[in-house]
Amino acid sequence: MSFSFKIIDAAEINSIIPLVQKLTNNKFSDAVLLQRFEEMVTQNYECAGVYDGDTLIGISGMWYCTRHYAGKSMEVDHVYIDDAYRSKGIGKQFFKWMYDYVKAKGYTSVELNTYVQNYPSHKFYYNEGFEILGYHFFKTL
């Protein structure tokens, strides 16, 4: 199988909504996600896509910042590969593409959060060389 990887143009950001809905089990309405992603693309955010031909089958948000402990860092967000394409090595190829992409932009580290119960992702991220540095806390205001 041959897949392509690319940054999704901000004008096409709504194309990711169906995959985000699968990732979140439809936790948010399309309207909420549309509003949030339209705002996100105006910030330090890009979204990378995995394509099988013209079909979007995977996504990963990419947030950019400089952190005191990491320097220029890209944070991976809402990573999702469609169920039918899992366990085929696409995630590994996708992450390599993202690493190369952000290195070319001058970034020196990648970080991410993953849900505590998402054990398959933990194994994948360990195999990618990620280390657990702390806990992520969240509070709704």
N, CA, C and O atoms as CSV, one atom per row, in Angstrom:
chain,resi,resn,atom,element,x,y,z
A,1,MET,N,N,0.845,-1.184,0.000
A,1,MET,CA,C,0.000,0.000,0.000
A,1,MET,C,C,0.884,1.238,0.000
A,1,MET,O,O,1.901,1.298,0.691
A,2,SER,N,N,0.478,2.216,-0.784
A,2,SER,CA,C,1.210,3.473,-0.852
A,2,SER,C,C,0.308,4.585,-0.337
A,2,SER,O,O,-0.812,4.773,-0.814
A,3,PHE,N,N,0.806,5.297,0.619
A,3,PHE,CA,C,0.045,6.374,1.231
A,3,PHE,C,C,0.808,7.671,1.058
A,3,PHE,O,O,2.028,7.666,0.895
A,4,SER,N,N,0.090,8.781,1.094
A,4,SER,CA,C,0.753,10.077,1.042
A,4,SER,C,C,0.431,10.853,2.314
A,4,SER,O,O,-0.593,10.631,2.959
A,5,PHE,N,N,1.320,11.753,2.649
A,5,PHE,CA,C,1.208,12.555,3.856
A,5,PHE,C,C,1.353,14.015,3.447
A,5,PHE,O,O,2.208,14.355,2.628
A,6,LYS,N,N,0.524,14.869,4.013
A,6,LYS,CA,C,0.646,16.296,3.701
A,6,LYS,C,C,-0.069,17.127,4.753
A,6,LYS,O,O,-0.902,16.629,5.510
A,7,ILE,N,N,0.280,18.404,4.779
A,7,ILE,CA,C,-0.422,19.354,5.634
A,7,ILE,C,C,-1.752,19.687,4.969
A,7,ILE,O,O,-1.802,19.989,3.777
A,8,ILE,N,N,-2.809,19.631,5.737
A,8,ILE,CA,C,-4.136,19.968,5.230
A,8,ILE,C,C,-4.265,21.483,5.226
A,8,ILE,O,O,-4.059,22.135,6.250
A,9,ASP,N,N,-4.604,22.031,4.086
A,9,ASP,CA,C,-4.757,23.476,3.952
A,9,ASP,C,C,-5.815,23.980,4.928
A,9,ASP,O,O,-6.839,23.329,5.138
A,10,ALA,N,N,-5.560,25.147,5.524
A,10,ALA,CA,C,-6.501,25.711,6.500
A,10,ALA,C,C,-7.906,25.844,5.920
A,10,ALA,O,O,-8.893,25.686,6.639
A,11,ALA,N,N,-7.998,26.131,4.628
A,11,ALA,CA,C,-9.307,26.266,3.989
A,11,ALA,C,C,-10.048,24.930,3.905
A,11,ALA,O,O,-11.259,24.905,3.686
A,12,GLU,N,N,-9.326,23.819,4.077
A,12,GLU,CA,C,-9.916,22.481,3.991
A,12,GLU,C,C,-9.999,21.796,5.361
A,12,GLU,O,O,-10.241,20.592,5.439
A,13,ILE,N,N,-9.799,22.559,6.432
A,13,ILE,CA,C,-9.717,21.962,7.762
A,13,ILE,C,C,-10.977,21.183,8.136
A,13,ILE,O,O,-10.907,20.232,8.914
A,14,ASN,N,N,-12.112,21.572,7.596
A,14,ASN,CA,C,-13.355,20.868,7.935
A,14,ASN,C,C,-13.362,19.427,7.450
A,14,ASN,O,O,-14.191,18.635,7.897
A,15,SER,N,N,-12.455,19.070,6.545
A,15,SER,CA,C,-12.387,17.689,6.052
A,15,SER,C,C,-11.994,16.695,7.145
A,15,SER,O,O,-12.195,15.491,6.992
A,16,ILE,N,N,-11.436,17.195,8.241
A,16,ILE,CA,C,-11.005,16.296,9.319
A,16,ILE,C,C,-12.130,15.948,10.290
A,16,ILE,O,O,-11.986,15.028,11.096
A,17,ILE,N,N,-13.242,16.668,10.224
A,17,ILE,CA,C,-14.323,16.500,11.201
A,17,ILE,C,C,-14.807,15.046,11.305
A,17,ILE,O,O,-14.970,14.562,12.424
A,18,PRO,N,N,-15.044,14.324,10.200
A,18,PRO,CA,C,-15.507,12.934,10.362
A,18,PRO,C,C,-14.532,12.049,11.141
A,18,PRO,O,O,-14.962,11.207,11.930
A,19,LEU,N,N,-13.222,12.229,10.929
A,19,LEU,CA,C,-12.256,11.420,11.684
A,19,LEU,C,C,-12.193,11.856,13.139
A,19,LEU,O,O,-12.056,11.013,14.025
A,20,VAL,N,N,-12.292,13.156,13.405
A,20,VAL,CA,C,-12.302,13.635,14.795
A,20,VAL,C,C,-13.549,13.110,15.503
A,20,VAL,O,O,-13.491,12.764,16.683
A,21,GLN,N,N,-14.665,13.050,14.796
A,21,GLN,CA,C,-15.883,12.500,15.407
A,21,GLN,C,C,-15.683,11.040,15.804
A,21,GLN,O,O,-16.138,10.619,16.867
A,22,LYS,N,N,-15.000,10.261,14.949
A,22,LYS,CA,C,-14.704,8.870,15.306
A,22,LYS,C,C,-13.785,8.808,16.521
A,22,LYS,O,O,-13.996,8.001,17.426
A,23,LEU,N,N,-12.774,9.654,16.535
A,23,LEU,CA,C,-11.812,9.680,17.646
A,23,LEU,C,C,-12.506,9.983,18.964
A,23,LEU,O,O,-12.206,9.360,19.983
A,24,THR,N,N,-13.428,10.931,18.952
A,24,THR,CA,C,-14.068,11.389,20.187
A,24,THR,C,C,-15.403,10.698,20.461
A,24,THR,O,O,-16.108,11.064,21.402
A,25,ASN,N,N,-15.756,9.692,19.637
A,25,ASN,CA,C,-17.051,9.022,19.781
A,25,ASN,C,C,-18.209,10.026,19.750
A,25,ASN,O,O,-19.155,9.932,20.532
A,26,ASN,N,N,-18.108,10.984,18.829
A,26,ASN,CA,C,-19.156,11.999,18.634
A,26,ASN,C,C,-19.466,12.787,19.900
A,26,ASN,O,O,-20.616,13.145,20.156
A,27,LYS,N,N,-18.438,13.052,20.682
A,27,LYS,CA,C,-18.621,13.778,21.946
A,27,LYS,C,C,-19.055,15.226,21.707
A,27,LYS,O,O,-19.748,15.819,22.534
A,28,PHE,N,N,-18.641,15.790,20.565
A,28,PHE,CA,C,-18.942,17.190,20.260
A,28,PHE,C,C,-19.752,17.257,18.969
A,28,PHE,O,O,-19.588,16.414,18.087
A,29,SER,N,N,-20.609,18.238,18.860
A,29,SER,CA,C,-21.375,18.398,17.626
A,29,SER,C,C,-20.444,18.858,16.508
A,29,SER,O,O,-19.377,19.417,16.760
A,30,ASP,N,N,-20.864,18.612,15.276
A,30,ASP,CA,C,-20.093,19.107,14.134
A,30,ASP,C,C,-19.931,20.615,14.225
A,30,ASP,O,O,-18.860,21.142,13.924
A,31,ALA,N,N,-20.982,21.314,14.637
A,31,ALA,CA,C,-20.927,22.782,14.715
A,31,ALA,C,C,-19.838,23.243,15.690
A,31,ALA,O,O,-19.096,24.180,15.395
A,32,VAL,N,N,-19.743,22.592,16.835
A,32,VAL,CA,C,-18.714,22.946,17.815
A,32,VAL,C,C,-17.324,22.683,17.238
A,32,VAL,O,O,-16.432,23.525,17.344
A,33,LEU,N,N,-17.146,21.512,16.626
A,33,LEU,CA,C,-15.835,21.189,16.049
A,33,LEU,C,C,-15.480,22.144,14.909
A,33,LEU,O,O,-14.332,22.576,14.807
A,34,LEU,N,N,-16.427,22.474,14.068
A,34,LEU,CA,C,-16.165,23.420,12.972
A,34,LEU,C,C,-15.686,24.752,13.522
A,34,LEU,O,O,-14.708,25.315,13.029
A,35,GLN,N,N,-16.367,25.256,14.535
A,35,GLN,CA,C,-15.983,26.547,15.138
A,35,GLN,C,C,-14.597,26.459,15.754
A,35,GLN,O,O,-13.783,27.365,15.574
A,36,ARG,N,N,-14.318,25.394,16.471
A,36,ARG,CA,C,-13.022,25.261,17.145
A,36,ARG,C,C,-11.875,25.123,16.153
A,36,ARG,O,O,-10.839,25.769,16.310
A,37,PHE,N,N,-12.053,24.283,15.131
A,37,PHE,CA,C,-10.966,24.115,14.158
A,37,PHE,C,C,-10.749,25.373,13.324
A,37,PHE,O,O,-9.614,25.685,12.963
A,38,GLU,N,N,-11.823,26.097,13.012
A,38,GLU,CA,C,-11.649,27.356,12.287
A,38,GLU,C,C,-10.844,28.352,13.115
A,38,GLU,O,O,-10.080,29.139,12.558
A,39,GLU,N,N,-11.001,28.329,14.420
A,39,GLU,CA,C,-10.206,29.190,15.304
A,39,GLU,C,C,-8.781,28.657,15.437
A,39,GLU,O,O,-7.822,29.429,15.415
A,40,MET,N,N,-8.645,27.341,15.575
A,40,MET,CA,C,-7.318,26.746,15.771
A,40,MET,C,C,-6.376,27.066,14.616
A,40,MET,O,O,-5.195,27.331,14.842
A,41,VAL,N,N,-6.880,27.044,13.376
A,41,VAL,CA,C,-5.994,27.279,12.231
A,41,VAL,C,C,-5.472,28.708,12.180
A,41,VAL,O,O,-4.580,29.014,11.388
A,42,THR,N,N,-6.021,29.591,13.022
A,42,THR,CA,C,-5.505,30.961,13.094
A,42,THR,C,C,-4.438,31.092,14.177
A,42,THR,O,O,-3.852,32.159,14.357
A,43,GLN,N,N,-4.191,30.003,14.893
A,43,GLN,CA,C,-3.201,29.990,15.966
A,43,GLN,C,C,-1.978,29.211,15.494
A,43,GLN,O,O,-1.834,29.011,14.288
A,44,ASN,N,N,-1.105,28.771,16.363
A,44,ASN,CA,C,0.114,28.031,15.976
A,44,ASN,C,C,-0.202,26.560,15.762
A,44,ASN,O,O,0.368,25.693,16.424
A,45,TYR,N,N,-1.105,26.285,14.844
A,45,TYR,CA,C,-1.637,24.942,14.627
A,45,TYR,C,C,-1.636,24.601,13.140
A,45,TYR,O,O,-1.958,25.430,12.289
A,46,GLU,N,N,-1.263,23.357,12.856
A,46,GLU,CA,C,-1.441,22.772,11.533
A,46,GLU,C,C,-2.007,21.382,11.746
A,46,GLU,O,O,-1.899,20.816,12.834
A,47,CYS,N,N,-2.612,20.834,10.698
A,47,CYS,CA,C,-3.086,19.464,10.760
A,47,CYS,C,C,-2.483,18.696,9.599
A,47,CYS,O,O,-2.582,19.116,8.447
A,48,ALA,N,N,-1.857,17.565,9.910
A,48,ALA,CA,C,-1.287,16.693,8.886
A,48,ALA,C,C,-2.289,15.587,8.591
A,48,ALA,O,O,-3.015,15.131,9.475
A,49,GLY,N,N,-2.314,15.168,7.336
A,49,GLY,CA,C,-3.229,14.111,6.931
A,49,GLY,C,C,-2.514,12.954,6.266
A,49,GLY,O,O,-1.464,13.125,5.647
A,50,VAL,N,N,-3.095,11.780,6.403
A,50,VAL,CA,C,-2.657,10.578,5.695
A,50,VAL,C,C,-3.733,10.282,4.665
A,50,VAL,O,O,-4.923,10.254,4.979
A,51,TYR,N,N,-3.297,10.060,3.425
A,51,TYR,CA,C,-4.237,9.823,2.336
A,51,TYR,C,C,-3.970,8.476,1.676
A,51,TYR,O,O,-2.826,8.085,1.447
A,52,ASP,N,N,-5.050,7.788,1.384
A,52,ASP,CA,C,-5.025,6.611,0.527
A,52,ASP,C,C,-5.668,7.090,-0.767
A,52,ASP,O,O,-6.893,7.138,-0.879
A,53,GLY,N,N,-4.846,7.441,-1.734
A,53,GLY,CA,C,-5.352,8.117,-2.924
A,53,GLY,C,C,-5.860,9.486,-2.525
A,53,GLY,O,O,-5.105,10.297,-1.988
A,54,ASP,N,N,-7.144,9.758,-2.785
A,54,ASP,CA,C,-7.746,11.043,-2.405
A,54,ASP,C,C,-8.519,10.963,-1.097
A,54,ASP,O,O,-9.114,11.950,-0.666
A,55,THR,N,N,-8.514,9.786,-0.460
A,55,THR,CA,C,-9.297,9.582,0.759
A,55,THR,C,C,-8.456,9.858,1.995
A,55,THR,O,O,-7.395,9.264,2.185
A,56,LEU,N,N,-8.946,10.768,2.833
A,56,LEU,CA,C,-8.283,11.079,4.100
A,56,LEU,C,C,-8.564,9.940,5.069
A,56,LEU,O,O,-9.716,9.675,5.413
A,57,ILE,N,N,-7.484,9.259,5.516
A,57,ILE,CA,C,-7.665,8.093,6.395
A,57,ILE,C,C,-7.003,8.275,7.759
A,57,ILE,O,O,-7.158,7.434,8.644
A,58,GLY,N,N,-6.260,9.380,7.927
A,58,GLY,CA,C,-5.588,9.615,9.200
A,58,GLY,C,C,-5.276,11.088,9.370
A,58,GLY,O,O,-5.122,11.824,8.395
A,59,ILE,N,N,-5.186,11.507,10.623
A,59,ILE,CA,C,-4.899,12.914,10.926
A,59,ILE,C,C,-4.029,13.023,12.170
A,59,ILE,O,O,-3.974,12.112,12.996
A,60,SER,N,N,-3.360,14.146,12.279
A,60,SER,CA,C,-2.687,14.521,13.510
A,60,SER,C,C,-2.558,16.028,13.547
A,60,SER,O,O,-2.002,16.641,12.636
A,61,GLY,N,N,-3.078,16.616,14.607
A,61,GLY,CA,C,-2.864,18.035,14.822
A,61,GLY,C,C,-1.427,18.268,15.245
A,61,GLY,O,O,-0.786,17.386,15.816
A,62,MET,N,N,-0.925,19.458,14.963
A,62,MET,CA,C,0.454,19.815,15.296
A,62,MET,C,C,0.461,21.249,15.837
A,62,MET,O,O,0.188,22.201,15.105
A,63,TRP,N,N,0.775,21.387,17.120
A,63,TRP,CA,C,0.875,22.693,17.773
A,63,TRP,C,C,2.338,23.060,17.911
A,63,TRP,O,O,3.164,22.210,18.245
A,64,TYR,N,N,2.668,24.313,17.659
A,64,TYR,CA,C,4.055,24.770,17.695
A,64,TYR,C,C,4.261,25.797,18.801
A,64,TYR,O,O,3.462,26.718,18.978
A,65,CYS,N,N,5.360,25.615,19.547
A,65,CYS,CA,C,5.703,26.585,20.590
A,65,CYS,C,C,7.163,26.405,20.998
A,65,CYS,O,O,7.831,25.458,20.583
A,66,THR,N,N,7.630,27.319,21.805
A,66,THR,CA,C,8.950,27.189,22.418
A,66,THR,C,C,8.728,27.017,23.911
A,66,THR,O,O,8.035,27.815,24.541
A,67,ARG,N,N,9.316,25.979,24.467
A,67,ARG,CA,C,9.142,25.673,25.886
A,67,ARG,C,C,10.490,25.785,26.592
A,67,ARG,O,O,11.534,25.485,26.014
A,68,HIS,N,N,10.451,26.217,27.837
A,68,HIS,CA,C,11.695,26.407,28.587
A,68,HIS,C,C,12.468,25.101,28.740
A,68,HIS,O,O,13.698,25.122,28.780
A,69,TYR,N,N,11.782,23.974,28.826
A,69,TYR,CA,C,12.453,22.697,29.068
A,69,TYR,C,C,12.775,21.923,27.789
A,69,TYR,O,O,13.492,20.923,27.831
A,70,ALA,N,N,12.238,22.393,26.635
A,70,ALA,CA,C,12.385,21.601,25.421
A,70,ALA,C,C,12.853,22.399,24.206
A,70,ALA,O,O,13.191,21.814,23.177
A,71,GLY,N,N,12.875,23.712,24.314
A,71,GLY,CA,C,13.193,24.515,23.140
A,71,GLY,C,C,12.023,24.522,22.177
A,71,GLY,O,O,10.865,24.485,22.593
A,72,LYS,N,N,12.330,24.570,20.880
A,72,LYS,CA,C,11.280,24.603,19.860
A,72,LYS,C,C,10.629,23.226,19.775
A,72,LYS,O,O,11.264,22.239,19.404
A,73,SER,N,N,9.353,23.189,20.126
A,73,SER,CA,C,8.659,21.918,20.284
A,73,SER,C,C,7.366,21.893,19.477
A,73,SER,O,O,6.666,22.898,19.353
A,74,MET,N,N,7.071,20.715,18.934
A,74,MET,CA,C,5.786,20.489,18.282
A,74,MET,C,C,5.024,19.489,19.139
A,74,MET,O,O,5.543,18.434,19.501
A,75,GLU,N,N,3.789,19.840,19.453
A,75,GLU,CA,C,2.949,18.934,20.230
A,75,GLU,C,C,1.943,18.257,19.305
A,75,GLU,O,O,1.156,18.918,18.629
A,76,VAL,N,N,1.985,16.933,19.289
A,76,VAL,CA,C,1.053,16.118,18.517
A,76,VAL,C,C,-0.294,16.144,19.237
A,76,VAL,O,O,-0.351,16.082,20.465
A,77,ASP,N,N,-1.371,16.237,18.467
A,77,ASP,CA,C,-2.710,16.316,19.058
A,77,ASP,C,C,-3.697,15.553,18.176
A,77,ASP,O,O,-3.517,15.486,16.960
A,78,HIS,N,N,-4.696,15.001,18.755
A,78,HIS,CA,C,-5.782,14.257,18.113
A,78,HIS,C,C,-5.308,13.391,16.936
A,78,HIS,O,O,-5.722,13.575,15.791
A,79,VAL,N,N,-4.422,12.438,17.268
A,79,VAL,CA,C,-3.921,11.477,16.277
A,79,VAL,C,C,-4.991,10.410,16.056
A,79,VAL,O,O,-5.526,9.845,17.010
A,80,TYR,N,N,-5.293,10.146,14.795
A,80,TYR,CA,C,-6.292,9.122,14.502
A,80,TYR,C,C,-6.000,8.510,13.136
A,80,TYR,O,O,-5.787,9.222,12.154
A,81,ILE,N,N,-5.995,7.186,13.089
A,81,ILE,CA,C,-5.919,6.427,11.848
A,81,ILE,C,C,-7.209,5.609,11.774
A,81,ILE,O,O,-7.563,4.924,12.733
A,82,ASP,N,N,-7.907,5.676,10.649
A,82,ASP,CA,C,-9.162,4.959,10.490
A,82,ASP,C,C,-8.965,3.473,10.799
A,82,ASP,O,O,-7.938,2.886,10.460
A,83,ASP,N,N,-9.965,2.882,11.445
A,83,ASP,CA,C,-9.879,1.494,11.911
A,83,ASP,C,C,-9.395,0.526,10.844
A,83,ASP,O,O,-8.576,-0.346,11.135
A,84,ALA,N,N,-9.874,0.656,9.632
A,84,ALA,CA,C,-9.534,-0.294,8.552
A,84,ALA,C,C,-8.060,-0.234,8.161
A,84,ALA,O,O,-7.564,-1.137,7.488
A,85,TYR,N,N,-7.362,0.807,8.572
A,85,TYR,CA,C,-5.960,0.998,8.179
A,85,TYR,C,C,-4.980,0.780,9.329
A,85,TYR,O,O,-3.778,0.979,9.152
A,86,ARG,N,N,-5.456,0.384,10.476
A,86,ARG,CA,C,-4.577,0.189,11.630
A,86,ARG,C,C,-3.765,-1.090,11.509
A,86,ARG,O,O,-4.133,-2.013,10.781
A,87,SER,N,N,-2.653,-1.128,12.235
A,87,SER,CA,C,-1.764,-2.300,12.290
A,87,SER,C,C,-1.168,-2.637,10.930
A,87,SER,O,O,-0.937,-3.806,10.622
A,88,LYS,N,N,-0.920,-1.618,10.123
A,88,LYS,CA,C,-0.306,-1.805,8.812
A,88,LYS,C,C,0.977,-0.977,8.672
A,88,LYS,O,O,1.529,-0.859,7.578
A,89,GLY,N,N,1.451,-0.401,9.799
A,89,GLY,CA,C,2.675,0.392,9.768
A,89,GLY,C,C,2.487,1.840,9.340
A,89,GLY,O,O,3.461,2.578,9.193
A,90,ILE,N,N,1.234,2.250,9.141
A,90,ILE,CA,C,0.970,3.612,8.675
A,90,ILE,C,C,1.334,4.629,9.755
A,90,ILE,O,O,1.899,5.678,9.446
A,91,GLY,N,N,1.020,4.335,11.011
A,91,GLY,CA,C,1.338,5.262,12.098
A,91,GLY,C,C,2.828,5.545,12.163
A,91,GLY,O,O,3.233,6.695,12.326
A,92,LYS,N,N,3.639,4.520,12.039
A,92,LYS,CA,C,5.104,4.682,12.065
A,92,LYS,C,C,5.564,5.561,10.902
A,92,LYS,O,O,6.385,6.458,11.088
A,93,GLN,N,N,5.035,5.305,9.703
A,93,GLN,CA,C,5.379,6.123,8.540
A,93,GLN,C,C,4.926,7.569,8.739
A,93,GLN,O,O,5.649,8.505,8.400
A,94,PHE,N,N,3.725,7.741,9.290
A,94,PHE,CA,C,3.163,9.069,9.518
A,94,PHE,C,C,4.021,9.854,10.504
A,94,PHE,O,O,4.329,11.022,10.267
A,95,PHE,N,N,4.403,9.222,11.601
A,95,PHE,CA,C,5.228,9.918,12.583
A,95,PHE,C,C,6.601,10.262,12.001
A,95,PHE,O,O,7.127,11.341,12.272
A,96,LYS,N,N,7.179,9.377,11.220
A,96,LYS,CA,C,8.467,9.699,10.579
A,96,LYS,C,C,8.304,10.910,9.681
A,96,LYS,O,O,9.160,11.795,9.672
A,97,TRP,N,N,7.222,10.960,8.929
A,97,TRP,CA,C,6.963,12.107,8.060
A,97,TRP,C,C,6.845,13.387,8.897
A,97,TRP,O,O,7.408,14.420,8.536
A,98,MET,N,N,6.106,13.314,10.020
A,98,MET,CA,C,5.960,14.501,10.877
A,98,MET,C,C,7.300,14.913,11.477
A,98,MET,O,O,7.616,16.102,11.514
A,99,TYR,N,N,8.098,13.945,11.949
A,99,TYR,CA,C,9.416,14.284,12.498
A,99,TYR,C,C,10.248,15.022,11.456
A,99,TYR,O,O,10.829,16.065,11.755
A,100,ASP,N,N,10.310,14.498,10.251
A,100,ASP,CA,C,11.096,15.118,9.187
A,100,ASP,C,C,10.556,16.512,8.853
A,100,ASP,O,O,11.326,17.447,8.633
A,101,TYR,N,N,9.247,16.638,8.818
A,101,TYR,CA,C,8.604,17.917,8.494
A,101,TYR,C,C,8.959,18.991,9.520
A,101,TYR,O,O,9.346,20.101,9.155
A,102,VAL,N,N,8.826,18.653,10.820
A,102,VAL,CA,C,9.080,19.682,11.835
A,102,VAL,C,C,10.579,19.941,12.019
A,102,VAL,O,O,10.967,21.060,12.353
A,103,LYS,N,N,11.423,18.933,11.808
A,103,LYS,CA,C,12.880,19.173,11.845
A,103,LYS,C,C,13.256,20.189,10.783
A,103,LYS,O,O,14.061,21.084,11.040
A,104,ALA,N,N,12.686,20.065,9.596
A,104,ALA,CA,C,12.972,20.995,8.504
A,104,ALA,C,C,12.520,22.414,8.848
A,104,ALA,O,O,13.040,23.382,8.293
A,105,LYS,N,N,11.555,22.542,9.759
A,105,LYS,CA,C,11.080,23.855,10.210
A,105,LYS,C,C,11.901,24.384,11.393
A,105,LYS,O,O,11.648,25.485,11.883
A,106,GLY,N,N,12.888,23.594,11.852
A,106,GLY,CA,C,13.745,24.042,12.943
A,106,GLY,C,C,13.314,23.594,14.327
A,106,GLY,O,O,13.836,24.091,15.325
A,107,TYR,N,N,12.371,22.665,14.407
A,107,TYR,CA,C,11.924,22.183,15.715
A,107,TYR,C,C,12.797,21.019,16.168
A,107,TYR,O,O,13.260,20.218,15.357
A,108,THR,N,N,13.012,20.943,17.485
A,108,THR,CA,C,13.973,19.982,18.028
A,108,THR,C,C,13.353,18.926,18.932
A,108,THR,O,O,14.049,18.021,19.392
A,109,SER,N,N,12.052,19.031,19.194
A,109,SER,CA,C,11.420,18.030,20.051
A,109,SER,C,C,9.943,17.885,19.683
A,109,SER,O,O,9.332,18.767,19.080
A,110,VAL,N,N,9.400,16.728,20.075
A,110,VAL,CA,C,7.980,16.430,19.873
A,110,VAL,C,C,7.445,15.933,21.201
A,110,VAL,O,O,8.102,15.161,21.900
A,111,GLU,N,N,6.258,16.376,21.539
A,111,GLU,CA,C,5.619,15.905,22.760
A,111,GLU,C,C,4.147,15.651,22.496
A,111,GLU,O,O,3.612,16.073,21.471
A,112,LEU,N,N,3.491,14.961,23.424
A,112,LEU,CA,C,2.083,14.654,23.245
A,112,LEU,C,C,1.463,14.272,24.567
A,112,LEU,O,O,2.152,13.990,25.547
A,113,ASN,N,N,0.144,14.270,24.568
A,113,ASN,CA,C,-0.647,13.723,25.664
A,113,ASN,C,C,-1.428,12.549,25.107
A,113,ASN,O,O,-1.799,12.545,23.933
A,114,THR,N,N,-1.676,11.568,25.929
A,114,THR,CA,C,-2.545,10.455,25.538
A,114,THR,C,C,-3.384,10.074,26.750
A,114,THR,O,O,-2.953,10.227,27.892
A,115,TYR,N,N,-4.577,9.581,26.487
A,115,TYR,CA,C,-5.454,9.218,27.587
A,115,TYR,C,C,-4.902,8.011,28.338
A,115,TYR,O,O,-4.333,7.102,27.734
A,116,VAL,N,N,-5.071,8.006,29.641
A,116,VAL,CA,C,-4.548,6.963,30.507
A,116,VAL,C,C,-5.037,5.579,30.077
A,116,VAL,O,O,-4.288,4.606,30.160
A,117,GLN,N,N,-6.285,5.485,29.620
A,117,GLN,CA,C,-6.865,4.191,29.265
A,117,GLN,C,C,-6.494,3.745,27.849
A,117,GLN,O,O,-6.831,2.625,27.466
A,118,ASN,N,N,-5.831,4.562,27.078
A,118,ASN,CA,C,-5.533,4.239,25.678
A,118,ASN,C,C,-4.241,3.429,25.584
A,118,ASN,O,O,-3.226,3.918,25.086
A,119,TYR,N,N,-4.289,2.190,26.065
A,119,TYR,CA,C,-3.099,1.341,26.143
A,119,TYR,C,C,-2.423,1.080,24.796
A,119,TYR,O,O,-1.194,1.076,24.738
A,120,PRO,N,N,-3.171,0.862,23.711
A,120,PRO,CA,C,-2.485,0.647,22.428
A,120,PRO,C,C,-1.613,1.840,22.027
A,120,PRO,O,O,-0.537,1.662,21.455
A,121,SER,N,N,-2.082,3.058,22.328
A,121,SER,CA,C,-1.267,4.227,21.980
A,121,SER,C,C,0.001,4.282,22.827
A,121,SER,O,O,1.051,4.702,22.341
A,122,HIS,N,N,-0.087,3.863,24.090
A,122,HIS,CA,C,1.091,3.886,24.959
A,122,HIS,C,C,2.190,3.017,24.364
A,122,HIS,O,O,3.347,3.432,24.302
A,123,LYS,N,N,1.835,1.824,23.931
A,123,LYS,CA,C,2.817,0.921,23.339
A,123,LYS,C,C,3.431,1.545,22.094
A,123,LYS,O,O,4.646,1.498,21.902
A,124,PHE,N,N,2.584,2.132,21.246
A,124,PHE,CA,C,3.079,2.772,20.030
A,124,PHE,C,C,4.063,3.897,20.374
A,124,PHE,O,O,5.148,3.968,19.798
A,125,TYR,N,N,3.687,4.772,21.308
A,125,TYR,CA,C,4.547,5.914,21.640
A,125,TYR,C,C,5.851,5.471,22.312
A,125,TYR,O,O,6.902,6.059,22.056
A,126,TYR,N,N,5.800,4.461,23.155
A,126,TYR,CA,C,7.036,3.901,23.716
A,126,TYR,C,C,7.946,3.409,22.594
A,126,TYR,O,O,9.147,3.680,22.596
A,127,ASN,N,N,7.373,2.692,21.644
A,127,ASN,CA,C,8.160,2.185,20.518
A,127,ASN,C,C,8.720,3.309,19.649
A,127,ASN,O,O,9.713,3.115,18.948
A,128,GLU,N,N,8.096,4.469,19.691
A,128,GLU,CA,C,8.576,5.634,18.958
A,128,GLU,C,C,9.652,6.402,19.740
A,128,GLU,O,O,10.213,7.373,19.233
A,129,GLY,N,N,9.936,5.968,20.965
A,129,GLY,CA,C,10.979,6.605,21.760
A,129,GLY,C,C,10.498,7.689,22.702
A,129,GLY,O,O,11.319,8.393,23.292
A,130,PHE,N,N,9.189,7.847,22.862
A,130,PHE,CA,C,8.655,8.831,23.801
A,130,PHE,C,C,8.836,8.329,25.230
A,130,PHE,O,O,8.830,7.124,25.482
A,131,GLU,N,N,8.996,9.259,26.152
A,131,GLU,CA,C,9.097,8.964,27.581
A,131,GLU,C,C,7.997,9.711,28.324
A,131,GLU,O,O,7.597,10.801,27.916
A,132,ILE,N,N,7.515,9.131,29.402
A,132,ILE,CA,C,6.525,9.807,30.234
A,132,ILE,C,C,7.266,10.760,31.162
A,132,ILE,O,O,8.132,10.345,31.932
A,133,LEU,N,N,6.914,12.054,31.084
A,133,LEU,CA,C,7.569,13.052,31.925
A,133,LEU,C,C,6.680,13.562,33.046
A,133,LEU,O,O,7.183,14.140,34.010
A,134,GLY,N,N,5.379,13.365,32.946
A,134,GLY,CA,C,4.503,13.903,33.978
A,134,GLY,C,C,3.051,13.574,33.695
A,134,GLY,O,O,2.750,12.726,32.854
A,135,TYR,N,N,2.166,14.236,34.387
A,135,TYR,CA,C,0.735,14.076,34.226
A,135,TYR,C,C,0.171,15.334,33.578
A,135,TYR,O,O,0.701,16.431,33.758
A,136,HIS,N,N,-0.887,15.165,32.839
A,136,HIS,CA,C,-1.598,16.295,32.249
A,136,HIS,C,C,-2.853,16.511,33.070
A,136,HIS,O,O,-3.670,15.599,33.198
A,137,PHE,N,N,-3.020,17.690,33.624
A,137,PHE,CA,C,-4.203,18.013,34.400
A,137,PHE,C,C,-5.100,18.935,33.586
A,137,PHE,O,O,-4.617,19.689,32.741
A,138,PHE,N,N,-6.414,18.877,33.841
A,138,PHE,CA,C,-7.368,19.655,33.079
A,138,PHE,C,C,-8.482,20.110,34.005
A,138,PHE,O,O,-8.927,19.366,34.879
A,139,LYS,N,N,-8.930,21.355,33.799
A,139,LYS,CA,C,-10.048,21.885,34.583
A,139,LYS,C,C,-10.898,22.767,33.678
A,139,LYS,O,O,-10.384,23.673,33.022
A,140,THR,N,N,-12.190,22.502,33.646
A,140,THR,CA,C,-13.103,23.344,32.896
A,140,THR,C,C,-13.470,24.543,33.756
A,140,THR,O,O,-13.784,24.405,34.938
A,141,LEU,N,N,-13.427,25.708,33.149
A,141,LEU,CA,C,-13.788,26.940,33.876
A,141,LEU,C,C,-15.215,27.355,33.562
A,141,LEU,O,O,-15.693,28.365,34.079
